[in-house]
């Protein structure tokens, strides 16, 4: 137990320092390529910080643990919005660009809704059990290809004049910082997840609770630390792109690829409160962003309050 706690602390240190290097490298990479930081956030940052979720999901299904897979995806997406964006907005109000409100956020909400619809076989398709089938996985991955197509069109657009900045580092140094930072983030998150899970199992928590809390929180630590660092550095496009891209990547790739590989999964112990919270968090993000194109500190506190209520219900149920 003592060794688990010590390794947990080391993992947090690696996460924090890795995120610091990662944000600086990603921001400088965007400046070198003369593309928007939102695009870098939606791609390099989002996919990079979602690497732990993908690794955990593949390991979970390989071991036959369907609840761990779904808890990881659903819990991480809820955490990304309610906790991580909530914390970021409390630190500093988040300004949202018109294009994000019109395109990225609706797509994020659509994919979250699709995930829930595909999950509700009993309620919507009169099935005997709720399942995510291999066919469902291919549908989800199809939506991800649409997202990739959008990213390609975004990359071909000219950079806005107000985003022209002199790169902080040369391209080679920027990419090296991204790689080193990402390595620190992934190694640190793995240490945190593995040791936190070890402590939880010794305490006697159920697999669903571990998946929705420790695993989801642990694999979302890269997003959390990267978001906090981005907020403090004033890199709000990176911050928002990270969260939106991560949620889309989680729902489509982190869930879609393992199910496409291993086949149909049948959750054992999931509650509808998990799915309601997933949809609610995506909807609130869209509504808050649409009003005045800003997520205010008050709205940040509201997101954090809902986060606390949801996890209180998770433990009670």
Secondary structure, 3 states (H helix, E strand, C coil): CHHHHHHHHHHHHHHHHHHHHHHHHHHHHHHHHCCCHHHHHHHHHHHHHCHHHHHHHHHHHHCCCHHHHHHHHHHHHHHHHHHHHHHHHHHCCEECCHHHHHHHHHHHHHHHHHHHHHHCHHHHCCCCCCCECHHHHHHHHHHHHHHHHHHHHHHHCCCCHHHCCCCCCCHHHHHHHHHHHHHHHHHHHHHHHHHHHHHHHHHCCCHHHHHHHHHHHHHHHHHHHHHHHHHHCCCHHHHHHHHHHHHHHHHHHHHHHHHHHHCCECCCCCCHHHHHHHHHHHHHHHHHHHCCCEECHHHHHHHHHHHHHHHHHHHHC
